Amino acid sequence: MLSIPHMIVVFVIVLVVFGPQKLPELARGLGKLMAEFRKASTDFKSAFEEEMRDLDRQAREVERRKAEAASAAAAASAETQPATLATPSGAETQAGGGELATAGATEAEGPVVAPVAEGNVARNTDEETPSAPAGGEGVEAAATQELQAKSQKADN
């Protein structure tokens, strides 16, 4: 800002106005003023940064609570249903199992069979029921095998 010749001119004017006895006092006062200004600006900066950290911490806490509430709501809404014919007896399946039957409707090679609750199916205890295939074909294949077994029994 000020070049050296400008500073010399300012120093000479201050020396003439205040005198050589007051000059050291003015310099000390100016130094103290600058130190206080630096301290105040540092305090302001640290208080501002602390408030920003607190706001960030609060925002993360709110997000964490929202995530916990969403996961708790999802866990509460996930109801279990009794086992179907394709699952072993005593096992439970998650709600929304009808998605398998509707997903297979687009690539169906035969009729789409929806799972039926175990209590609604009459079973003969003398016969063996077909087990679910191990290849991961799912509910649709097991129901198809059961229908084929019943049709063969009816033909005999």
Backbone hydrogen bonds, N-H to C=O, Kabsch-Sander energy under -0.5 kcal/mol:
donor,donor_aa,acceptor,acceptor_aa,energy
7,M,3,S,-2.2
8,I,4,I,-2.2
9,V,5,P,-1.9
10,V,6,H,-2.3
11,F,7,M,-2.5
12,V,8,I,-2.2
13,I,9,V,-2.2
14,V,10,V,-2.5
15,L,11,F,-2.3
16,V,12,V,-2.2
17,V,13,I,-2.6
18,F,14,V,-2.7
19,G,14,V,-0.5
19,G,15,L,-1.4
23,L,19,G,-1.1
26,L,22,K,-2.4
27,A,23,L,-2.2
28,R,24,P,-2.2
29,G,25,E,-2.5
30,L,26,L,-2.7
31,G,27,A,-2.3
32,K,28,R,-2.6
33,L,29,G,-2.5
34,M,30,L,-2.3
35,A,31,G,-2.3
36,E,32,K,-2.6
37,F,33,L,-2.3
38,R,34,M,-2.4
39,K,35,A,-2.5
40,A,36,E,-2.7
41,S,37,F,-2.5
42,T,38,R,-2.4
43,D,39,K,-2.6
44,F,40,A,-2.6
45,K,41,S,-2.4
46,S,42,T,-2.6
47,A,43,D,-2.5
48,F,44,F,-2.4
49,E,45,K,-2.4
50,E,46,S,-2.3
51,E,47,A,-2.2
52,M,48,F,-2.1
53,R,49,E,-2.2
54,D,50,E,-2.3
55,L,51,E,-2.4
56,D,52,M,-2.4
57,R,53,R,-2.6
58,Q,54,D,-2.6
59,A,55,L,-2.4
60,R,56,D,-2.4
61,E,57,R,-2.1
62,V,58,Q,-2.3
63,E,59,A,-2.3
64,R,60,R,-2.4
65,R,61,E,-2.4
66,K,62,V,-2.4
67,A,63,E,-2.4
68,E,64,R,-2.4
69,A,65,R,-2.6
70,A,66,K,-2.5
71,S,67,A,-2.4
72,A,68,E,-2.4
73,A,69,A,-2.4
74,A,70,A,-2.3
75,A,71,S,-2.2
76,A,72,A,-2.2
77,S,73,A,-2.0
78,A,74,A,-1.1
79,E,77,S,-1.3
81,Q,93,T,-2.6
83,A,91,A,-0.6
85,L,116,V,-0.7
87,T,84,T,-1.2
91,A,88,P,-1.7
93,T,81,Q,-1.7
95,A,79,E,-1.8
99,E,96,G,-1.4
100,L,97,G,-1.3
102,T,98,G,-1.7
103,A,99,E,-2.4
104,G,100,L,-1.9
105,A,101,A,-0.6
106,T,103,A,-0.8
107,E,103,A,-0.5
108,A,105,A,-0.6
113,V,111,P,-0.5
114,A,112,V,-0.5
118,E,83,A,-1.0
120,N,117,A,-1.3
121,V,118,E,-1.1
122,A,120,N,-0.5
125,T,123,R,-0.6
127,E,124,N,-0.9
136,G,133,P,-0.7
141,A,137,E,-0.5
142,A,138,G,-1.6
143,A,139,V,-2.4
144,T,140,E,-2.0
145,Q,141,A,-2.3
146,E,142,A,-2.1
147,L,143,A,-2.2
148,Q,144,T,-2.3
149,A,145,Q,-2.3
150,K,146,E,-2.1
151,S,147,L,-2.3
152,Q,148,Q,-2.2
153,K,149,A,-1.9
154,A,150,K,-2.1
155,D,151,S,-1.8
156,N,152,Q,-1.5
